[in-house]
Amino acid sequence: MPHYNIDYNGWHIDGSIMEWDYNILDQRGYSVASVSKELFHMTDTYVIQVNEPEYALDALMFVLAIDAEKCSRT
């Protein structure tokens, strides 16, 4: 299973990246955002639930970085 080290705000990932169900946690272990992939859509559709509105853009950038890396492997 892939492992990602992204040095940003001390955040890290907990969960299954391959199935696109994971949490972004801060350095204290608190959830910043949760990410899940919705099934049965014509295109890839993801849900990003951000716990603090001020972290919305940061969480989106984090998810896009992972998505870009996954796409570069194909």
mmCIF file as gemmi writes it, N, C-alpha and C atoms, coordinates in Angstrom:
data_model
loop_
_atom_site.group_PDB
_atom_site.id
_atom_site.type_symbol
_atom_site.label_atom_id
_atom_site.label_alt_id
_atom_site.label_comp_id
_atom_site.label_asym_id
_atom_site.label_entity_id
_atom_site.label_seq_id
_atom_site.pdbx_PDB_ins_code
_atom_site.Cartn_x
_atom_site.Cartn_y
_atom_site.Cartn_z
_atom_site.occupancy
_atom_site.B_iso_or_equiv
_atom_site.pdbx_formal_charge
_atom_site.auth_seq_id
_atom_site.auth_asym_id
_atom_site.pdbx_PDB_model_num
ATOM 1 N N . MET Axp A 1 ? 0.841 -1.174 0 1 0 ? 1 A 1
ATOM 2 C CA . MET Axp A 1 ? 0 0 0 1 0 ? 1 A 1
ATOM 3 C C . MET Axp A 1 ? 0.892 1.245 0 1 0 ? 1 A 1
ATOM 4 N N . PRO Axp A 2 ? 0.58 2.251 -0.838 1 0 ? 2 A 1
ATOM 5 C CA . PRO Axp A 2 ? 1.403 3.453 -0.901 1 0 ? 2 A 1
ATOM 6 C C . PRO Axp A 2 ? 1.378 4.231 0.411 1 0 ? 2 A 1
ATOM 7 N N . HIS Axp A 3 ? 2.464 4.892 0.664 1 0 ? 3 A 1
ATOM 8 C CA . HIS Axp A 3 ? 2.574 5.742 1.842 1 0 ? 3 A 1
ATOM 9 C C . HIS Axp A 3 ? 2.996 7.12 1.37 1 0 ? 3 A 1
ATOM 10 N N . TYR Axp A 4 ? 2.362 8.142 1.873 1 0 ? 4 A 1
ATOM 11 C CA . TYR Axp A 4 ? 2.675 9.503 1.459 1 0 ? 4 A 1
ATOM 12 C C . TYR Axp A 4 ? 3.205 10.294 2.637 1 0 ? 4 A 1
ATOM 13 N N . ASN Axp A 5 ? 4.323 10.954 2.432 1 0 ? 5 A 1
ATOM 14 C CA . ASN Axp A 5 ? 4.854 11.892 3.408 1 0 ? 5 A 1
ATOM 15 C C . ASN Axp A 5 ? 4.751 13.279 2.797 1 0 ? 5 A 1
ATOM 16 N N . ILE Axp A 6 ? 3.846 14.058 3.305 1 0 ? 6 A 1
ATOM 17 C CA . ILE Axp A 6 ? 3.67 15.424 2.828 1 0 ? 6 A 1
ATOM 18 C C . ILE Axp A 6 ? 3.954 16.341 4.003 1 0 ? 6 A 1
ATOM 19 N N . ASP Axp A 7 ? 4.983 17.138 3.877 1 0 ? 7 A 1
ATOM 20 C CA . ASP Axp A 7 ? 5.379 18.034 4.96 1 0 ? 7 A 1
ATOM 21 C C . ASP Axp A 7 ? 4.609 19.345 4.831 1 0 ? 7 A 1
ATOM 22 N N . TYR Axp A 8 ? 3.487 19.412 5.52 1 0 ? 8 A 1
ATOM 23 C CA . TYR Axp A 8 ? 2.678 20.623 5.488 1 0 ? 8 A 1
ATOM 24 C C . TYR Axp A 8 ? 1.931 20.742 6.807 1 0 ? 8 A 1
ATOM 25 N N . ASN Axp A 9 ? 2.221 21.756 7.57 1 0 ? 9 A 1
ATOM 26 C CA . ASN Axp A 9 ? 1.552 22.025 8.845 1 0 ? 9 A 1
ATOM 27 C C . ASN Axp A 9 ? 1.637 20.858 9.823 1 0 ? 9 A 1
ATOM 28 N N . GLY Axp A 10 ? 2.523 19.917 9.602 1 0 ? 10 A 1
ATOM 29 C CA . GLY Axp A 10 ? 2.604 18.744 10.461 1 0 ? 10 A 1
ATOM 30 C C . GLY Axp A 10 ? 1.461 17.768 10.239 1 0 ? 10 A 1
ATOM 31 N N . TRP Axp A 11 ? 0.716 17.92 9.152 1 0 ? 11 A 1
ATOM 32 C CA . TRP Axp A 11 ? -0.427 17.056 8.857 1 0 ? 11 A 1
ATOM 33 C C . TRP Axp A 11 ? 0.032 15.715 8.312 1 0 ? 11 A 1
ATOM 34 N N . HIS Axp A 12 ? -0.777 14.697 8.537 1 0 ? 12 A 1
ATOM 35 C CA . HIS Axp A 12 ? -0.518 13.386 7.956 1 0 ? 12 A 1
ATOM 36 C C . HIS Axp A 12 ? -1.848 12.7 7.651 1 0 ? 12 A 1
ATOM 37 N N . ILE Axp A 13 ? -1.763 11.555 6.997 1 0 ? 13 A 1
ATOM 38 C CA . ILE Axp A 13 ? -2.948 10.842 6.529 1 0 ? 13 A 1
ATOM 39 C C . ILE Axp A 13 ? -3.165 9.592 7.369 1 0 ? 13 A 1
ATOM 40 N N . ASP Axp A 14 ? -4.428 9.323 7.672 1 0 ? 14 A 1
ATOM 41 C CA . ASP Axp A 14 ? -4.805 8.101 8.365 1 0 ? 14 A 1
ATOM 42 C C . ASP Axp A 14 ? -5.961 7.475 7.594 1 0 ? 14 A 1
ATOM 43 N N . GLY Axp A 15 ? -5.79 6.248 7.142 1 0 ? 15 A 1
ATOM 44 C CA . GLY Axp A 15 ? -6.857 5.578 6.412 1 0 ? 15 A 1
ATOM 45 C C . GLY Axp A 15 ? -6.334 4.903 5.164 1 0 ? 15 A 1
ATOM 46 N N . SER Axp A 16 ? -7.241 4.543 4.296 1 0 ? 16 A 1
ATOM 47 C CA . SER Axp A 16 ? -6.914 3.798 3.091 1 0 ? 16 A 1
ATOM 48 C C . SER Axp A 16 ? -6.907 4.722 1.879 1 0 ? 16 A 1
ATOM 49 N N . ILE Axp A 17 ? -5.737 5.103 1.433 1 0 ? 17 A 1
ATOM 50 C CA . ILE Axp A 17 ? -5.605 6.008 0.301 1 0 ? 17 A 1
ATOM 51 C C . ILE Axp A 17 ? -6.069 5.345 -0.987 1 0 ? 17 A 1
ATOM 52 N N . MET Axp A 18 ? -5.792 4.075 -1.152 1 0 ? 18 A 1
ATOM 53 C CA . MET Axp A 18 ? -6.155 3.391 -2.397 1 0 ? 18 A 1
ATOM 54 C C . MET Axp A 18 ? -7.665 3.37 -2.611 1 0 ? 18 A 1
ATOM 55 N N . GLU Axp A 19 ? -8.439 3.272 -1.553 1 0 ? 19 A 1
ATOM 56 C CA . GLU Axp A 19 ? -9.885 3.312 -1.683 1 0 ? 19 A 1
ATOM 57 C C . GLU Axp A 19 ? -10.419 4.732 -1.54 1 0 ? 19 A 1
ATOM 58 N N . TRP Axp A 20 ? -9.545 5.692 -1.326 1 0 ? 20 A 1
ATOM 59 C CA . TRP Axp A 20 ? -9.91 7.104 -1.186 1 0 ? 20 A 1
ATOM 60 C C . TRP Axp A 20 ? -10.812 7.381 0.006 1 0 ? 20 A 1
ATOM 61 N N . ASP Axp A 21 ? -10.626 6.654 1.072 1 0 ? 21 A 1
ATOM 62 C CA . ASP Axp A 21 ? -11.31 6.941 2.321 1 0 ? 21 A 1
ATOM 63 C C . ASP Axp A 21 ? -10.232 7.168 3.365 1 0 ? 21 A 1
ATOM 64 N N . TYR Axp A 22 ? -9.991 8.41 3.693 1 0 ? 22 A 1
ATOM 65 C CA . TYR Axp A 22 ? -8.949 8.711 4.668 1 0 ? 22 A 1
ATOM 66 C C . TYR Axp A 22 ? -9.235 10.027 5.372 1 0 ? 22 A 1
ATOM 67 N N . ASN Axp A 23 ? -8.502 10.238 6.449 1 0 ? 23 A 1
ATOM 68 C CA . ASN Axp A 23 ? -8.582 11.48 7.213 1 0 ? 23 A 1
ATOM 69 C C . ASN Axp A 23 ? -7.247 12.2 7.137 1 0 ? 23 A 1
ATOM 70 N N . ILE Axp A 24 ? -7.313 13.503 7.121 1 0 ? 24 A 1
ATOM 71 C CA . ILE Axp A 24 ? -6.116 14.326 7.246 1 0 ? 24 A 1
ATOM 72 C C . ILE Axp A 24 ? -6.081 14.779 8.696 1 0 ? 24 A 1
ATOM 73 N N . LEU Axp A 25 ? -4.996 14.428 9.376 1 0 ? 25 A 1
ATOM 74 C CA . LEU Axp A 25 ? -4.865 14.732 10.796 1 0 ? 25 A 1
ATOM 75 C C . LEU Axp A 25 ? -3.78 15.772 11.022 1 0 ? 25 A 1
ATOM 76 N N . ASP Axp A 26 ? -3.979 16.606 12.039 1 0 ? 26 A 1
ATOM 77 C CA . ASP Axp A 26 ? -2.935 17.577 12.373 1 0 ? 26 A 1
ATOM 78 C C . ASP Axp A 26 ? -1.884 16.924 13.264 1 0 ? 26 A 1
ATOM 79 N N . GLN Axp A 27 ? -0.89 17.691 13.687 1 0 ? 27 A 1
ATOM 80 C CA . GLN Axp A 27 ? 0.231 17.145 14.452 1 0 ? 27 A 1
ATOM 81 C C . GLN Axp A 27 ? -0.198 16.596 15.81 1 0 ? 27 A 1
ATOM 82 N N . ARG Axp A 28 ? -1.37 16.994 16.318 1 0 ? 28 A 1
ATOM 83 C CA . ARG Axp A 28 ? -1.883 16.485 17.595 1 0 ? 28 A 1
ATOM 84 C C . ARG Axp A 28 ? -2.783 15.271 17.411 1 0 ? 28 A 1
ATOM 85 N N . GLY Axp A 29 ? -3.061 14.905 16.149 1 0 ? 29 A 1
ATOM 86 C CA . GLY Axp A 29 ? -3.917 13.765 15.871 1 0 ? 29 A 1
ATOM 87 C C . GLY Axp A 29 ? -5.378 14.11 15.689 1 0 ? 29 A 1
ATOM 88 N N . TYR Axp A 30 ? -5.703 15.406 15.672 1 0 ? 30 A 1
ATOM 89 C CA . TYR Axp A 30 ? -7.084 15.836 15.463 1 0 ? 30 A 1
ATOM 90 C C . TYR Axp A 30 ? -7.391 15.887 13.968 1 0 ? 30 A 1
ATOM 91 N N . SER Axp A 31 ? -8.615 15.526 13.615 1 0 ? 31 A 1
ATOM 92 C CA . SER Axp A 31 ? -9.015 15.504 12.214 1 0 ? 31 A 1
ATOM 93 C C . SER Axp A 31 ? -9.167 16.919 11.658 1 0 ? 31 A 1
ATOM 94 N N . VAL Axp A 32 ? -8.454 17.188 10.57 1 0 ? 32 A 1
ATOM 95 C CA . VAL Axp A 32 ? -8.58 18.447 9.837 1 0 ? 32 A 1
ATOM 96 C C . VAL Axp A 32 ? -9.662 18.287 8.777 1 0 ? 32 A 1
ATOM 97 N N . ALA Axp A 33 ? -9.655 17.12 8.098 1 0 ? 33 A 1
ATOM 98 C CA . ALA Axp A 33 ? -10.622 16.859 7.027 1 0 ? 33 A 1
ATOM 99 C C . ALA Axp A 33 ? -10.735 15.357 6.808 1 0 ? 33 A 1
ATOM 100 N N . SER Axp A 34 ? -11.862 14.961 6.249 1 0 ? 34 A 1
ATOM 101 C CA . SER Axp A 34 ? -12.03 13.57 5.83 1 0 ? 34 A 1
ATOM 102 C C . SER Axp A 34 ? -12.339 13.568 4.333 1 0 ? 34 A 1
ATOM 103 N N . VAL Axp A 35 ? -11.828 12.556 3.655 1 0 ? 35 A 1
ATOM 104 C CA . VAL Axp A 35 ? -11.969 12.455 2.201 1 0 ? 35 A 1
ATOM 105 C C . VAL Axp A 35 ? -12.557 11.091 1.871 1 0 ? 35 A 1
ATOM 106 N N . SER Axp A 36 ? -13.532 11.079 0.965 1 0 ? 36 A 1
ATOM 107 C CA . SER Axp A 36 ? -14.085 9.807 0.503 1 0 ? 36 A 1
ATOM 108 C C . SER Axp A 36 ? -14.471 9.935 -0.961 1 0 ? 36 A 1
ATOM 109 N N . LYS Axp A 37 ? -14.427 8.822 -1.642 1 0 ? 37 A 1
ATOM 110 C CA . LYS Axp A 37 ? -14.793 8.778 -3.053 1 0 ? 37 A 1
ATOM 111 C C . LYS Axp A 37 ? -16.206 8.236 -3.16 1 0 ? 37 A 1
ATOM 112 N N . GLU Axp A 38 ? -17.042 8.95 -3.907 1 0 ? 38 A 1
ATOM 113 C CA . GLU Axp A 38 ? -18.4 8.475 -4.138 1 0 ? 38 A 1
ATOM 114 C C . GLU Axp A 38 ? -18.399 7.522 -5.331 1 0 ? 38 A 1
ATOM 115 N N . LEU Axp A 39 ? -19.118 6.447 -5.206 1 0 ? 39 A 1
ATOM 116 C CA . LEU Axp A 39 ? -19.178 5.449 -6.257 1 0 ? 39 A 1
ATOM 117 C C . LEU Axp A 39 ? -20.375 5.705 -7.166 1 0 ? 39 A 1
ATOM 118 N N . PHE Axp A 40 ? -20.36 5.047 -8.295 1 0 ? 40 A 1
ATOM 119 C CA . PHE Axp A 40 ? -21.47 5.056 -9.24 1 0 ? 40 A 1
ATOM 120 C C . PHE Axp A 40 ? -21.71 6.425 -9.881 1 0 ? 40 A 1
ATOM 121 N N . HIS Axp A 41 ? -20.639 7.103 -10.237 1 0 ? 41 A 1
ATOM 122 C CA . HIS Axp A 41 ? -20.715 8.353 -10.986 1 0 ? 41 A 1
ATOM 123 C C . HIS Axp A 41 ? -19.979 8.163 -12.308 1 0 ? 41 A 1
ATOM 124 N N . MET Axp A 42 ? -20.337 8.961 -13.301 1 0 ? 42 A 1
ATOM 125 C CA . MET Axp A 42 ? -19.676 8.873 -14.604 1 0 ? 42 A 1
ATOM 126 C C . MET Axp A 42 ? -18.219 9.347 -14.526 1 0 ? 42 A 1
ATOM 127 N N . THR Axp A 43 ? -17.926 10.238 -13.619 1 0 ? 43 A 1
ATOM 128 C CA . THR Axp A 43 ? -16.566 10.734 -13.421 1 0 ? 43 A 1
ATOM 129 C C . THR Axp A 43 ? -16.19 10.541 -11.956 1 0 ? 43 A 1
ATOM 130 N N . ASP Axp A 44 ? -14.921 10.741 -11.636 1 0 ? 44 A 1
ATOM 131 C CA . ASP Axp A 44 ? -14.496 10.653 -10.244 1 0 ? 44 A 1
ATOM 132 C C . ASP Axp A 44 ? -15.148 11.774 -9.444 1 0 ? 44 A 1
ATOM 133 N N . THR Axp A 45 ? -15.781 11.399 -8.35 1 0 ? 45 A 1
ATOM 134 C CA . THR Axp A 45 ? -16.44 12.368 -7.48 1 0 ? 45 A 1
ATOM 135 C C . THR Axp A 45 ? -15.989 12.113 -6.058 1 0 ? 45 A 1
ATOM 136 N N . TYR Axp A 46 ? -15.483 13.147 -5.421 1 0 ? 46 A 1
ATOM 137 C CA . TYR Axp A 46 ? -14.953 13.023 -4.072 1 0 ? 46 A 1
ATOM 138 C C . TYR Axp A 46 ? -15.684 13.979 -3.144 1 0 ? 46 A 1
ATOM 139 N N . VAL Axp A 47 ? -15.771 13.59 -1.883 1 0 ? 47 A 1
ATOM 140 C CA . VAL Axp A 47 ? -16.347 14.435 -0.845 1 0 ? 47 A 1
ATOM 141 C C . VAL Axp A 47 ? -15.225 14.771 0.125 1 0 ? 47 A 1
ATOM 142 N N . ILE Axp A 48 ? -15.03 16.05 0.354 1 0 ? 48 A 1
ATOM 143 C CA . ILE Axp A 48 ? -14.036 16.51 1.327 1 0 ? 48 A 1
ATOM 144 C C . ILE Axp A 48 ? -14.797 17.258 2.41 1 0 ? 48 A 1
ATOM 145 N N . GLN Axp A 49 ? -14.793 16.703 3.612 1 0 ? 49 A 1
ATOM 146 C CA . GLN Axp A 49 ? -15.449 17.332 4.76 1 0 ? 49 A 1
ATOM 147 C C . GLN Axp A 49 ? -14.37 17.986 5.613 1 0 ? 49 A 1
ATOM 148 N N . VAL Axp A 50 ? -14.37 19.309 5.654 1 0 ? 50 A 1
ATOM 149 C CA . VAL Axp A 50 ? -13.355 20.058 6.401 1 0 ? 50 A 1
ATOM 150 C C . VAL Axp A 50 ? -13.976 20.524 7.714 1 0 ? 50 A 1
ATOM 151 N N . ASN Axp A 51 ? -13.276 20.28 8.812 1 0 ? 51 A 1
ATOM 152 C CA . ASN Axp A 51 ? -13.818 20.591 10.13 1 0 ? 51 A 1
ATOM 153 C C . ASN Axp A 51 ? -13.727 22.07 10.5 1 0 ? 51 A 1
ATOM 154 N N . GLU Axp A 52 ? -12.733 22.773 9.996 1 0 ? 52 A 1
ATOM 155 C CA . GLU Axp A 52 ? -12.565 24.201 10.266 1 0 ? 52 A 1
ATOM 156 C C . GLU Axp A 52 ? -12.501 24.93 8.93 1 0 ? 52 A 1
ATOM 157 N N . PRO Axp A 53 ? -13.426 25.856 8.659 1 0 ? 53 A 1
ATOM 158 C CA . PRO Axp A 53 ? -13.469 26.53 7.348 1 0 ? 53 A 1
ATOM 159 C C . PRO Axp A 53 ? -12.148 27.176 6.925 1 0 ? 53 A 1
ATOM 160 N N . GLU Axp A 54 ? -11.363 27.632 7.865 1 0 ? 54 A 1
ATOM 161 C CA . GLU Axp A 54 ? -10.107 28.287 7.49 1 0 ? 54 A 1
ATOM 162 C C . GLU Axp A 54 ? -9.079 27.318 6.903 1 0 ? 54 A 1
ATOM 163 N N . TYR Axp A 55 ? -9.306 26.009 7.052 1 0 ? 55 A 1
ATOM 164 C CA . TYR Axp A 55 ? -8.399 25.014 6.496 1 0 ? 55 A 1
ATOM 165 C C . TYR Axp A 55 ? -8.898 24.418 5.184 1 0 ? 55 A 1
ATOM 166 N N . ALA Axp A 56 ? -10.002 24.922 4.643 1 0 ? 56 A 1
ATOM 167 C CA . ALA Axp A 56 ? -10.607 24.329 3.446 1 0 ? 56 A 1
ATOM 168 C C . ALA Axp A 56 ? -9.639 24.328 2.256 1 0 ? 56 A 1
ATOM 169 N N . LEU Axp A 57 ? -9.024 25.458 1.964 1 0 ? 57 A 1
ATOM 170 C CA . LEU Axp A 57 ? -8.111 25.525 0.825 1 0 ? 57 A 1
ATOM 171 C C . LEU Axp A 57 ? -6.88 24.658 1.064 1 0 ? 57 A 1
ATOM 172 N N . ASP Axp A 58 ? -6.354 24.661 2.28 1 0 ? 58 A 1
ATOM 173 C CA . ASP Axp A 58 ? -5.195 23.828 2.599 1 0 ? 58 A 1
ATOM 174 C C . ASP Axp A 58 ? -5.52 22.346 2.428 1 0 ? 58 A 1
ATOM 175 N N . ALA Axp A 59 ? -6.691 21.923 2.898 1 0 ? 59 A 1
ATOM 176 C CA . ALA Axp A 59 ? -7.083 20.517 2.766 1 0 ? 59 A 1
ATOM 177 C C . ALA Axp A 59 ? -7.248 20.147 1.298 1 0 ? 59 A 1
ATOM 178 N N . LEU Axp A 60 ? -7.843 21.032 0.508 1 0 ? 60 A 1
ATOM 179 C CA . LEU Axp A 60 ? -8.014 20.772 -0.92 1 0 ? 60 A 1
ATOM 180 C C . LEU Axp A 60 ? -6.661 20.616 -1.608 1 0 ? 60 A 1
ATOM 181 N N . MET Axp A 61 ? -5.708 21.472 -1.286 1 0 ? 61 A 1
ATOM 182 C CA . MET Axp A 61 ? -4.366 21.361 -1.878 1 0 ? 61 A 1
ATOM 183 C C . MET Axp A 61 ? -3.708 20.035 -1.497 1 0 ? 61 A 1
ATOM 184 N N . PHE Axp A 62 ? -3.9 19.606 -0.27 1 0 ? 62 A 1
ATOM 185 C CA . PHE Axp A 62 ? -3.356 18.334 0.211 1 0 ? 62 A 1
ATOM 186 C C . PHE Axp A 62 ? -3.921 17.183 -0.621 1 0 ? 62 A 1
ATOM 187 N N . VAL Axp A 63 ? -5.244 17.175 -0.819 1 0 ? 63 A 1
ATOM 188 C CA . VAL Axp A 63 ? -5.91 16.112 -1.585 1 0 ? 63 A 1
ATOM 189 C C . VAL Axp A 63 ? -5.474 16.151 -3.047 1 0 ? 63 A 1
ATOM 190 N N . LEU Axp A 64 ? -5.369 17.33 -3.625 1 0 ? 64 A 1
ATOM 191 C CA . LEU Axp A 64 ? -4.943 17.446 -5.019 1 0 ? 64 A 1
ATOM 192 C C . LEU Axp A 64 ? -3.51 16.957 -5.218 1 0 ? 64 A 1
ATOM 193 N N . ALA Axp A 65 ? -2.655 17.176 -4.235 1 0 ? 65 A 1
ATOM 194 C CA . ALA Axp A 65 ? -1.275 16.692 -4.328 1 0 ? 65 A 1
ATOM 195 C C . ALA Axp A 65 ? -1.251 15.161 -4.39 1 0 ? 65 A 1
ATOM 196 N N . ILE Axp A 66 ? -2.068 14.517 -3.575 1 0 ? 66 A 1
ATOM 197 C CA . ILE Axp A 66 ? -2.139 13.054 -3.586 1 0 ? 66 A 1
ATOM 198 C C . ILE Axp A 66 ? -2.725 12.563 -4.906 1 0 ? 66 A 1
ATOM 199 N N . ASP Axp A 67 ? -3.785 13.217 -5.369 1 0 ? 67 A 1
ATOM 200 C CA . ASP Axp A 67 ? -4.409 12.826 -6.633 1 0 ? 67 A 1
ATOM 201 C C . ASP Axp A 67 ? -3.444 12.972 -7.794 1 0 ? 67 A 1
ATOM 202 N N . ALA Axp A 68 ? -2.685 14.061 -7.824 1 0 ? 68 A 1
ATOM 203 C CA . ALA Axp A 68 ? -1.71 14.279 -8.902 1 0 ? 68 A 1
ATOM 204 C C . ALA Axp A 68 ? -0.653 13.192 -8.902 1 0 ? 68 A 1
ATOM 205 N N . GLU Axp A 69 ? -0.188 12.795 -7.725 1 0 ? 69 A 1
ATOM 206 C CA . GLU Axp A 69 ? 0.826 11.75 -7.639 1 0 ? 69 A 1
ATOM 207 C C . GLU Axp A 69 ? 0.247 10.416 -8.109 1 0 ? 69 A 1
ATOM 208 N N . LYS Axp A 70 ? -0.99 10.122 -7.721 1 0 ? 70 A 1
ATOM 209 C CA . LYS Axp A 70 ? -1.619 8.865 -8.148 1 0 ? 70 A 1
ATOM 210 C C . LYS Axp A 70 ? -1.792 8.836 -9.663 1 0 ? 70 A 1
ATOM 211 N N . CYS Axp A 71 ? -2.184 9.95 -10.252 1 0 ? 71 A 1
ATOM 212 C CA . CYS Axp A 71 ? -2.377 10.013 -11.705 1 0 ? 71 A 1
ATOM 213 C C . CYS Axp A 71 ? -1.071 9.885 -12.469 1 0 ? 71 A 1
ATOM 214 N N . SER Axp A 72 ? 0.023 10.325 -11.873 1 0 ? 72 A 1
ATOM 215 C CA . SER Axp A 72 ? 1.316 10.267 -12.559 1 0 ? 72 A 1
ATOM 216 C C . SER Axp A 72 ? 1.849 8.843 -12.647 1 0 ? 72 A 1
ATOM 217 N N . ARG Axp A 73 ? 1.301 7.923 -11.857 1 0 ? 73 A 1
ATOM 218 C CA . ARG Axp A 73 ? 1.75 6.534 -11.877 1 0 ? 73 A 1
ATOM 219 C C . ARG Axp A 73 ? 1.097 5.729 -13.002 1 0 ? 73 A 1
ATOM 220 N N . THR Axp A 74 ? 0.047 6.25 -13.62 1 0 ? 74 A 1
ATOM 221 C CA . THR Axp A 74 ? -0.665 5.464 -14.648 1 0 ? 74 A 1
ATOM 222 C C . THR Axp A 74 ? -0.168 5.758 -16.024 1 0 ? 74 A 1
